[in-house]
Amino acid sequence: MGLSQSTEYDDGQPSSPEELSHMLAERFATKCFTPLELTHFKDNFFTRATGHGDLKYWNEKTLSDFLAIPDSSDAECPLDAGPVIFRMVSYLGAFPFQNTLAPSVLTFEAMVKVAVLLTERYGKVLRRARKDRIRLLFGSLADVGRKDIDQPANDESIKDDQESSSAPESHAPGFSVDEPTNDDFEDDDDDLALAALESLDAIEVFKHDSRIDRAVYETKISITTFRRLLMLLLVISPLKPSESVNAYTSDLGEERMQAVRKQADDILAAFPQDPTGGISYKAFAKTIDTSLPHLFDPLTPLFEHLLFSKNLNLSQKRDRSDSAEPTDKISEIPLPSPSSVMLPGSFESAILNPSIVSHLSFFLPSTNGSRNLLQDNLRLHPIFSTAAHGSSLTSFSHNVLTWQSGTLLLLEGAVVGSPNEEMVTLGAYLPQPWKSGSSSQSSQPPEPSNLPCLFQLSPKHLLLPGNPLSSIHKPDTPAAYFSTHSGIALGCRIPPTSRSQRLPPSPLGAGSLTIDTSLETAKFYVAPFGHHGVFLPSGTSRVSETATKTHIDIYNLELWGFVPDPDASSSEKSAIELQKAKWDFEAREAERRRSLNLKAGAGDPAMEGARWLLETAGIIGDSHGRSRGSL
């Protein structure tokens, strides 16, 4: 069954793409899966497969039902990603002969290759696979310039092929996306396929697969197709291999769908569109690589469902009479949603929602080497919010400077002078604790997960990555700076202390964000150049672009503290308890100072001076009942 038998050839070597494809699938199965995983895989596939004789395959409905991917037949779910996923799988199943064999019939061998490529298990058999995986994903989505893209194989066509030939063959003309194009990435186009086939001594056969034709073909991903996939990825981003997609798609009301559509459009805006329509490979690859490195991570747990069969779950007792019937029923146990990453605290977010959390997971790094912050099981603890704590720097310092781990800053407001008060959402990933004044200088470049970044979520996704050399050569340019005299500054140069004058922080490099002392206005500076600051230019910036400065009226400002996976350690409890202990200590100190008998010293210059110091520090109110923000 499946890959249990190998084909032998007269000369000892395979001589056709079909034979090579079969051998490659066999190698993938033995090298990339454990025997137990392969057993589960076979059970999942063959208990659901249809076909005649030796040809067993999955059609679109079988694939969508097993993965619980919504399609147009699901009237209760507004998502319609089933056809997009089937299109991708049909393309990847023909690897590495997409030009000749795609779209592929979803036989067991084809599904093995799909599972290896989409679960990122190709490290044992392929070189440079992650980089070239982007090429494959682009090809699986491109439909502008494709041939016969809207005519997937169906039951009748497969039956006809079976009757006309004892061995199934694909007579599809292929996808023109695999034809060579004149872009900057062309030199590496065949790397993945050559690495897969060189050990089979079959490179000449591969080169004969129409790739000798160097004609230029324009192939692009349509906006409609990509939006449908993005919406699915936003919804299932927290998915774990043991969870069902239904847990995330079964309750999509209109409010949630509006948020999903908005985030999908904000992400789409980051991909430069070709003048003739669609997204070219060059724009796709560059944007994914530099701005959305974890965008396709949800596909990994989705297709890992193939490696676990409920029929073979030995931990569950079941009736033998129904053992042959596959079950795709979801568990009744409630599963977590993206909002569960937000721990309860002193306020509920006015900015974050499940769709924005998913958007953040597409580019923020993990702290333990996982794919992204959701797969990392990271939690966000509420620290400070202008809606809950007011626009006071005293309250900001009291809540933020006591948090002893990394933070996420989020800002929402209206662009000053824009028509219809255009809204903008900005943020910063700050892996180091806040300090009063500049951060300390480092002698070694930080790890990637310890690099800060500045980003814009809407109306257009933009990522300004951290500069690993800024903390070494620029000690006067901390990632985050706080002062009661100038406010909050991210990615700015801090002027030296002077008794005669107090200069404000100045923007430096490719990006910065400054917030005034009243926490009411902000300035967002972005330039397509500048490698000497804290933040580097966006990977999608063009040198011809000009620097921009956006003035923002702040509606909401929030800071969230990062808490590691509570299941992996006790860090969550210790981090939160440490913060509460500091808050309690400051509250006791403030109460003790308030209890000073200042009235007894009325008229005493020393006591008046003490009162003035406490008022300046914001610990007690002034004579008019006001408090002053200060460290």
NUVEXZA-292152 format. One record per residue (C-alpha): x, y, z; residue in three letters; residue number from 1. Coordinates in steps of 0.02 Angstrom, whole numbers, padded with zeros to 5 digits. Layout:
x,y,z,rest,nr
X,Y,Z,ala,NUM;
...
# end
This chain:
x,y,z,rest,nr
00000,00000,00000,met,1;
00069,00170,-00046,gly,2;
00259,00166,-00045,leu,3;
00279,-00015,00000,ser,4;
00350,-00062,-00170,gln,5;
00484,00017,-00278,ser,6;
00491,00012,-00466,thr,7;
00643,-00068,-00548,glu,8;
00711,-00012,-00717,tyr,9;
00812,-00100,-00850,asp,10;
00963,00014,-00832,asp,11;
00948,00030,-00644,gly,12;
00896,00211,-00652,gln,13;
00728,00298,-00672,pro,14;
00701,00375,-00843,ser,15;
00547,00486,-00829,ser,16;
00482,00625,-00717,pro,17;
00342,00511,-00654,glu,18;
00467,00378,-00599,glu,19;
00581,00507,-00519,leu,20;
00435,00586,-00429,ser,21;
00388,00417,-00356,his,22;
00565,00385,-00296,met,23;
00576,00556,-00218,leu,24;
00413,00529,-00124,ala,25;
00482,00364,-00059,glu,26;
00638,00451,00002,arg,27;
00536,00589,00083,phe,28;
00429,00461,00174,ala,29;
00575,00361,00246,thr,30;
00687,00509,00289,lys,31;
00562,00638,00352,cys,32;
00433,00536,00449,phe,33;
00450,00415,00593,thr,34;
00375,00242,00566,pro,35;
00231,00286,00682,leu,36;
00195,00449,00590,glu,37;
00197,00357,00424,leu,38;
00074,00229,00493,thr,39;
-00045,00367,00548,his,40;
-00022,00454,00380,phe,41;
-00069,00296,00283,lys,42;
-00222,00267,00391,asp,43;
-00282,00445,00365,asn,44;
-00256,00439,00179,phe,45;
-00320,00267,00130,phe,46;
-00474,00267,00243,thr,47;
-00534,00422,00149,arg,48;
-00464,00394,-00024,ala,49;
-00571,00359,-00176,thr,50;
-00523,00282,-00343,gly,51;
-00511,00119,-00436,his,52;
-00383,-00019,-00427,gly,53;
-00211,00039,-00374,asp,54;
-00249,00223,-00402,leu,55;
-00310,00299,-00240,lys,56;
-00325,00487,-00225,tyr,57;
-00405,00631,-00130,trp,58;
-00517,00757,-00214,asn,59;
-00548,00936,-00157,glu,60;
-00694,00892,-00044,lys,61;
-00597,00754,00043,thr,62;
-00451,00871,00076,leu,63;
-00563,01012,00139,ser,64;
-00663,00897,00250,asp,65;
-00510,00817,00329,phe,66;
-00422,00983,00363,leu,67;
-00589,01066,00409,ala,68;
-00551,01205,00285,ile,69;
-00708,01308,00245,pro,70;
-00762,01321,00064,asp,71;
-00910,01391,-00032,ser,72;
-01018,01243,00019,ser,73;
-01006,01295,00202,asp,74;
-01143,01424,00216,ala,75;
-01110,01452,00401,glu,76;
-00930,01508,00377,cys,77;
-00889,01667,00279,pro,78;
-00715,01601,00235,leu,79;
-00691,01516,00067,asp,80;
-00513,01453,00070,ala,81;
-00542,01271,00020,gly,82;
-00511,01297,-00167,pro,83;
-00353,01397,-00131,val,84;
-00280,01261,-00019,ile,85;
-00326,01127,-00148,phe,86;
-00239,01228,-00284,arg,87;
-00082,01243,-00178,met,88;
-00080,01058,-00136,val,89;
-00107,01006,-00317,ser,90;
00044,01109,-00367,tyr,91;
00159,01051,-00226,leu,92;
00112,00869,-00253,gly,93;
00202,00875,-00422,ala,94;
00367,00930,-00344,phe,95;
00497,00943,-00419,pro,96;
00416,00927,-00591,phe,97;
00281,01059,-00576,gln,98;
00311,01114,-00754,asn,99;
00267,00942,-00822,thr,100;
00159,00855,-00692,leu,101;
00061,00996,-00607,ala,102;
-00079,01003,-00565,pro,103;
-00051,00835,-00483,ser,104;
-00179,00704,-00440,val,105;
-00174,00691,-00250,leu,106;
-00110,00513,-00236,thr,107;
-00024,00452,-00079,phe,108;
00147,00492,-00153,glu,109;
00092,00669,-00196,ala,110;
00022,00696,-00021,met,111;
00185,00636,00057,val,112;
00279,00773,-00035,lys,113;
00147,00900,00012,val,114;
00161,00855,00196,ala,115;
00351,00864,00195,val,116;
00354,01033,00108,leu,117;
00217,01115,00211,leu,118;
00269,01046,00381,thr,119;
00449,01099,00350,glu,120;
00520,00926,00375,arg,121;
00631,00937,00223,tyr,122;
00792,00974,00317,gly,123;
00854,00794,00304,lys,124;
00836,00783,00115,val,125;
00844,00958,00042,leu,126;
00971,01099,00049,arg,127;
00927,01283,00066,arg,128;
00747,01226,00073,ala,129;
00672,01365,00178,arg,130;
00730,01499,00057,lys,131;
00667,01406,-00095,asp,132;
00506,01360,-00006,arg,133;
00450,01538,-00043,ile,134;
00470,01500,-00228,arg,135;
00361,01347,-00211,leu,136;
00227,01439,-00114,leu,137;
00224,01576,-00244,phe,138;
00204,01448,-00383,gly,139;
00063,01363,-00290,ser,140;
-00033,01528,-00277,leu,141;
00007,01612,-00443,ala,142;
-00141,01610,-00560,asp,143;
-00110,01757,-00676,val,144;
-00037,01677,-00832,gly,145;
-00069,01500,-00774,arg,146;
-00132,01369,-00895,lys,147;
-00292,01274,-00855,asp,148;
-00290,01337,-00676,ile,149;
-00478,01328,-00656,asp,150;
-00493,01148,-00715,gln,151;
-00437,01037,-00570,pro,152;
-00443,00851,-00588,ala,153;
-00611,00775,-00542,asn,154;
-00674,00601,-00516,asp,155;
-00728,00573,-00697,glu,156;
-00565,00634,-00774,ser,157;
-00465,00525,-00658,ile,158;
-00573,00376,-00701,lys,159;
-00546,00408,-00887,asp,160;
-00359,00417,-00862,asp,161;
-00362,00256,-00764,gln,162;
-00456,00164,-00902,glu,163;
-00338,00225,-01038,ser,164;
-00177,00182,-00949,ser,165;
-00122,00055,-00820,ser,166;
-00006,00185,-00741,ala,167;
-00078,00357,-00700,pro,168;
00001,00500,-00792,glu,169;
-00029,00687,-00786,ser,170;
-00062,00762,-00957,his,171;
-00086,00939,-00889,ala,172;
00016,01069,-00981,pro,173;
00085,01133,-00816,gly,174;
00095,01302,-00733,phe,175;
00186,01441,-00823,ser,176;
00249,01505,-00656,val,177;
00385,01374,-00669,asp,178;
00452,01445,-00829,glu,179;
00606,01553,-00804,pro,180;
00578,01737,-00771,thr,181;
00695,01885,-00780,asn,182;
00699,01931,-00596,asp,183;
00837,01943,-00468,asp,184;
00797,01774,-00390,phe,185;
00811,01670,-00549,glu,186;
00986,01605,-00514,asp,187;
00921,01503,-00368,asp,188;
00758,01443,-00444,asp,189;
00812,01264,-00473,asp,190;
00916,01243,-00314,asp,191;
00783,01152,-00215,leu,192;
00741,01030,-00354,ala,193;
00922,00995,-00399,leu,194;
00963,00958,-00217,ala,195;
00817,00838,-00210,ala,196;
00870,00743,-00366,leu,197;
01060,00746,-00369,glu,198;
01072,00594,-00256,ser,199;
00956,00502,-00376,leu,200;
01075,00535,-00521,asp,201;
00932,00615,-00614,ala,202;
00983,00794,-00644,ile,203;
00985,00774,-00833,glu,204;
00806,00713,-00832,val,205;
00757,00862,-00727,phe,206;
00845,00985,-00841,lys,207;
00750,00909,-00986,his,208;
00586,00955,-00901,asp,209;
00558,01103,-01019,ser,210;
00670,01215,-00914,arg,211;
00792,01236,-01055,ile,212;
00667,01356,-01131,asp,213;
00723,01530,-01070,arg,214;
00571,01626,-01129,ala,215;
00502,01755,-01010,val,216;
00331,01725,-00934,tyr,217;
00236,01850,-00828,glu,218;
00158,01758,-00681,thr,219;
00079,01840,-00530,lys,220;
-00033,01804,-00383,ile,221;
-00203,01884,-00396,ser,222;
-00257,01995,-00253,ile,223;
-00420,01898,-00232,thr,224;
-00331,01731,-00213,thr,225;
-00203,01798,-00090,phe,226;
-00335,01887,00015,arg,227;
-00432,01725,00037,arg,228;
-00276,01636,00098,leu,229;
-00227,01780,00213,leu,230;
-00397,01779,00295,met,231;
-00380,01593,00332,leu,232;
-00204,01616,00402,leu,233;
-00264,01757,00515,leu,234;
-00403,01649,00584,val,235;
-00301,01490,00615,ile,236;
-00135,01568,00667,ser,237;
-00145,01499,00847,pro,238;
-00180,01323,00781,leu,239;
-00087,01179,00862,lys,240;
-00065,01008,00778,pro,241;
-00185,00927,00902,ser,242;
-00323,01056,00874,glu,243;
-00460,01062,00745,ser,244;
-00479,01208,00627,val,245;
-00664,01208,00671,asn,246;
-00622,01278,00842,ala,247;
-00567,01439,00756,tyr,248;
-00686,01447,00609,thr,249;
-00851,01393,00688,ser,250;
-00891,01560,00771,asp,251;
-00847,01698,00648,leu,252;
-00973,01836,00672,gly,253;
-00982,01993,00568,glu,254;
-00879,02094,00693,glu,255;
-00739,01966,00692,arg,256;
-00743,01952,00502,met,257;
-00729,02141,00484,gln,258;
-00572,02137,00591,ala,259;
-00503,01991,00489,val,260;
-00536,02080,00323,arg,261;
-00455,02239,00387,lys,262;
-00295,02151,00440,gln,263;
-00290,02055,00276,ala,264;
-00303,02217,00178,asp,265;
-00169,02300,00286,asp,266;
-00052,02154,00251,ile,267;
-00094,02154,00066,leu,268;
-00047,02338,00057,ala,269;
00132,02291,00101,ala,270;
00151,02192,-00062,phe,271;
00192,02304,-00210,pro,272;
00070,02268,-00350,gln,273;
00121,02252,-00530,asp,274;
00051,02389,-00645,pro,275;
-00042,02255,-00741,thr,276;
-00116,02183,-00582,gly,277;
-00066,02049,-00458,gly,278;
00092,02019,-00355,ile,279;
00252,01970,-00444,ser,280;
00372,01840,-00377,tyr,281;
00506,01970,-00340,lys,282;
00387,02076,-00236,ala,283;
00315,01922,-00151,phe,284;
00482,01846,-00103,ala,285;
00558,02008,-00042,lys,286;
00409,02057,00065,thr,287;
00394,01886,00145,ile,288;
00580,01875,00180,asp,289;
00600,02047,00257,thr,290;
00431,02096,00329,ser,291;
00323,01941,00359,leu,292;
00442,01795,00392,pro,293;
00311,01693,00488,his,294;
00162,01723,00374,leu,295;
00146,01542,00319,phe,296;
00185,01463,00489,asp,297;
00002,01413,00519,pro,298;
00014,01292,00372,leu,299;
00134,01184,00471,thr,300;
00016,01131,00612,pro,301;
-00126,01123,00486,leu,302;
-00042,00988,00381,phe,303;
00032,00900,00531,glu,304;
-00147,00838,00555,his,305;
-00102,00711,00420,leu,306;
00020,00630,00541,leu,307;
-00107,00590,00675,phe,308;
-00252,00472,00649,ser,309;
-00395,00466,00775,lys,310;
-00424,00286,00722,asn,311;
-00252,00240,00790,leu,312;
-00259,00342,00949,asn,313;
-00215,00208,01075,leu,314;
-00254,00320,01222,ser,315;
-00439,00316,01181,gln,316;
-00557,00168,01197,lys,317;
-00673,00146,01051,arg,318;
-00795,00020,00983,asp,319;
-00714,-00103,00863,arg,320;
-00870,-00105,00755,ser,321;
-00838,00071,00690,asp,322;
-00650,00060,00681,ser,323;
-00647,00063,00492,ala,324;
-00746,00223,00480,glu,325;
-00639,00381,00483,pro,326;
-00699,00520,00594,thr,327;
-00674,00705,00564,asp,328;
-00785,00760,00707,lys,329;
-00709,00896,00813,ile,330;
-00690,00878,00999,ser,331;
-00819,00958,01110,glu,332;
-00683,01023,01225,ile,333;
-00670,01213,01206,pro,334;
-00505,01266,01129,leu,335;
-00411,01430,01154,pro,336;
-00429,01578,01039,ser,337;
-00297,01708,00994,pro,338;
-00367,01823,01128,ser,339;
-00311,01698,01261,ser,340;
-00133,01761,01245,val,341;
-00191,01916,01338,met,342;
-00188,01883,01525,leu,343;
-00314,01967,01640,pro,344;
-00255,02124,01728,gly,345;
-00294,02304,01766,ser,346;
-00373,02341,01597,phe,347;
-00445,02266,01439,glu,348;
-00362,02316,01277,ser,349;
-00439,02451,01169,ala,350;
-00318,02405,01027,ile,351;
-00282,02219,01029,leu,352;
-00403,02092,00959,asn,353;
-00377,01913,00897,pro,354;
-00345,01971,00718,ser,355;
-00211,02096,00771,ile,356;
-00130,01963,00881,val,357;
-00123,01850,00728,ser,358;
-00050,01992,00625,his,359;
00086,02016,00757,leu,360;
00129,01831,00752,ser,361;
00171,01844,00567,phe,362;
00329,01946,00602,phe,363;
00373,01958,00787,leu,364;
00512,01838,00839,pro,365;
00494,01701,00968,ser,366;
00603,01690,01122,thr,367;
00640,01504,01120,asn,368;
00668,01467,00935,gly,369;
00488,01424,00893,ser,370;
00408,01486,00735,arg,371;
00320,01638,00809,asn,372;
00252,01709,00970,leu,373;
00090,01610,00963,leu,374;
00180,01445,00935,gln,375;
00296,01501,01075,asp,376;
00145,01504,01194,asn,377;
00196,01678,01247,leu,378;
00073,01777,01353,arg,379;
00043,01964,01364,leu,380;
00013,02044,01533,his,381;
-00070,02216,01538,pro,382;
00049,02348,01608,ile,383;
-00008,02521,01559,phe,384;
-00152,02599,01463,ser,385;
-00198,02782,01443,thr,386;
-00380,02730,01444,ala,387;
-00361,02649,01615,ala,388;
-00217,02743,01697,his,389;
-00231,02915,01619,gly,390;
-00106,03018,01520,ser,391;
00020,03039,01660,ser,392;
00205,03004,01649,leu,393;
00204,02970,01835,thr,394;
00082,02828,01809,ser,395;
00180,02771,01657,phe,396;
00342,02760,01755,ser,397;
00257,02676,01903,his,398;
00183,02538,01794,asn,399;
00312,02516,01656,val,400;
00480,02538,01741,leu,401;
00435,02404,01868,thr,402;
00409,02271,01734,trp,403;
00565,02165,01726,gln,404;
00551,02086,01553,ser,405;
00515,02136,01374,gly,406;
00364,02239,01323,thr,407;
00251,02271,01175,leu,408;
00204,02453,01145,leu,409;
00048,02490,01043,leu,410;
-00016,02660,00989,leu,411;
-00178,02703,00900,glu,412;
-00225,02875,00839,gly,413;
-00276,02990,00698,ala,414;
-00155,03065,00572,val,415;
-00154,03253,00592,val,416;
-00210,03343,00434,gly,417;
-00270,03185,00347,ser,418;
-00441,03180,00264,pro,419;
-00576,03097,00367,asn,420;
-00455,03077,00513,glu,421;
-00362,02927,00443,glu,422;
-00323,02804,00583,met,423;
-00151,02730,00608,val,424;
-00090,02590,00722,thr,425;
00094,02583,00769,leu,426;
00195,02479,00887,gly,427;
00365,02425,00948,ala,428;
00436,02259,01006,tyr,429;
00554,02297,01151,leu,430;
00635,02137,01218,pro,431;
00731,02226,01357,gln,432;
00655,02303,01516,pro,433;
00629,02490,01520,trp,434;
00750,02599,01617,lys,435;
00749,02780,01670,ser,436;
00874,02853,01549,gly,437;
00982,02769,01418,ser,438;
01005,02582,01416,ser,439;
01176,02508,01452,ser,440;
01300,02477,01313,gln,441;
01326,02299,01252,ser,442;
01491,02226,01194,ser,443;
01414,02086,01089,gln,444;
01279,02089,00954,pro,445;
01114,02028,01028,pro,446;
01022,01873,00974,glu,447;
00887,01898,00839,pro,448;
00749,01873,00968,ser,449;
00827,02012,01073,asn,450;
00826,02139,00934,leu,451;
00691,02273,00948,pro,452;
00584,02322,00800,cys,453;
00469,02466,00756,leu,454;
00315,02430,00653,phe,455;
00154,02495,00580,gln,456;
00003,02382,00574,leu,457;
-00120,02494,00483,ser,458;
-00164,02564,00361,pro,459;
-00014,02473,00285,lys,460;
00098,02341,00361,his,461;
00275,02407,00384,leu,462;
00419,02330,00480,leu,463;
00579,02422,00530,leu,464;
00695,02287,00601,pro,465;
00820,02316,00739,gly,466;
01001,02355,00702,asn,467;
01114,02227,00790,pro,468;
01260,02350,00793,leu,469;
01171,02501,00865,ser,470;
01193,02447,01047,ser,471;
01380,02421,01020,ile,472;
01429,02577,00926,his,473;
01289,02696,00978,lys,474;
01267,02693,01168,pro,475;
01178,02862,01158,asp,476;
01040,02788,01048,thr,477;
00940,02667,01157,pro,478;
00793,02575,01083,ala,479;
00677,02652,01213,ala,480;
00704,02808,01318,tyr,481;
00594,02889,01449,phe,482;
00609,03062,01527,ser,483;
00487,03175,01618,thr,484;
00559,03323,01523,his,485;
00545,03256,01345,ser,486;
00425,03108,01354,gly,487;
00451,02940,01268,ile,488;
00575,02914,01126,ala,489;
00605,02756,01024,leu,490;
00753,02746,00906,gly,491;
00816,02923,00942,cys,492;
00983,02998,00984,arg,493;
00985,03063,01163,ile,494;
01080,03228,01185,pro,495;
01205,03242,01327,pro,496;
01145,03313,01492,thr,497;
01169,03499,01507,ser,498;
01127,03622,01647,arg,499;
01102,03766,01527,ser,500;
00978,03685,01409,gln,501;
00877,03526,01385,arg,502;
00876,03469,01206,leu,503;
00743,03343,01151,pro,504;
00791,03173,01077,pro,505;
00819,03182,00890,ser,506;
00767,03052,00758,pro,507;
00908,02943,00694,leu,508;
00921,02811,00559,gly,509;
00776,02736,00465,ala,510;
00639,02755,00595,gly,511;
00591,02830,00761,ser,512;
00439,02867,00868,leu,513;
00424,03009,00994,thr,514;
00280,03038,01115,ile,515;
00260,03202,01209,asp,516;
00252,03220,01398,thr,517;
00063,03231,01398,ser,518;
00049,03065,01302,leu,519;
-00071,03152,01183,glu,520;
00031,03173,01023,thr,521;
00164,03073,00933,ala,522;
00281,03089,00785,lys,523;
00323,02939,00677,phe,524;
00477,02960,00569,tyr,525;
00517,02838,00427,val,526;
00657,02847,00298,ala,527;
00708,02725,00160,pro,528;
00890,02748,00211,phe,529;
00995,02757,00369,gly,530;
01090,02606,00434,his,531;
01168,02696,00582,his,532;
01015,02703,00695,gly,533;
00923,02583,00808,val,534;
00802,02531,00670,phe,535;
00849,02483,00493,leu,536;
00750,02526,00335,pro,537;
00606,02417,00285,ser,538;
00651,02277,00165,gly,539;
00520,02340,00044,thr,540;
00582,02521,00044,ser,541;
00648,02596,-00116,arg,542;
00793,02717,-00115,val,543;
00694,02835,-00225,ser,544;
00566,02859,-00086,glu,545;
00577,03010,00028,thr,546;
00576,03017,00217,ala,547;
00408,03049,00299,thr,548;
00356,03119,00467,lys,549;
00180,03080,00526,thr,550;
00099,03182,00664,his,551;
-00026,03082,00765,ile,552;
-00160,03127,00890,asp,553;
-00154,02982,01013,ile,554;
-00319,02897,01054,tyr,555;
-00248,02747,01147,asn,556;
-00075,02700,01208,leu,557;
-00045,02529,01285,glu,558;
00102,02428,01348,leu,559;
00097,02241,01372,trp,560;
00228,02137,01460,gly,561;
00294,01975,01387,phe,562;
00271,01821,01496,val,563;
00351,01655,01443,pro,564;
00252,01496,01421,asp,565;
00178,01456,01591,pro,566;
00180,01270,01551,asp,567;
00367,01272,01520,ala,568;
00418,01361,01680,ser,569;
00358,01463,01826,ser,570;
00413,01624,01741,ser,571;
00235,01688,01724,glu,572;
00203,01682,01910,lys,573;
00372,01754,01957,ser,574;
00365,01896,01829,ala,575;
00190,01951,01880,ile,576;
00223,01930,02066,glu,577;
00385,02029,02050,leu,578;
00292,02172,01969,gln,579;
00154,02169,02100,lys,580;
00284,02167,02238,ala,581;
00365,02322,02165,lys,582;
00197,02407,02149,trp,583;
00155,02365,02330,asp,584;
00323,02429,02389,phe,585;
00302,02594,02296,glu,586;
00125,02612,02366,ala,587;
00189,02585,02544,arg,588;
00329,02709,02517,glu,589;
00208,02838,02449,ala,590;
00093,02813,02597,glu,591;
00236,02828,02718,arg,592;
00292,02990,02639,arg,593;
00117,03058,02638,arg,594;
00106,03026,02823,ser,595;
00249,03146,02856,leu,596;
00189,03282,02971,asn,597;
00224,03422,02849,leu,598;
00091,03532,02925,lys,599;
00186,03532,03087,ala,600;
00327,03614,02997,gly,601;
00225,03751,02915,ala,602;
00335,03902,02893,gly,603;
00493,03798,02917,asp,604;
00600,03820,02758,pro,605;
00667,03642,02773,ala,606;
00494,03566,02783,met,607;
00430,03675,02642,glu,608;
00575,03613,02539,gly,609;
00529,03433,02579,ala,610;
00350,03464,02524,arg,611;
00413,03541,02361,trp,612;
00521,03387,02326,leu,613;
00376,03268,02355,leu,614;
00261,03373,02245,glu,615;
00392,03376,02107,thr,616;
00411,03188,02118,ala,617;
00224,03168,02098,gly,618;
00209,03074,02263,ile,619;
00092,03202,02340,ile,620;
-00020,03333,02261,gly,621;
00023,03516,02254,asp,622;
-00070,03652,02347,ser,623;
-00202,03654,02211,his,624;
-00235,03467,02218,gly,625;
-00137,03425,02058,arg,626;
00000,03297,02039,ser,627;
00156,03316,01935,arg,628;
00230,03178,01828,gly,629;
00406,03134,01877,ser,630;
00521,02989,01909,leu,631;
# end
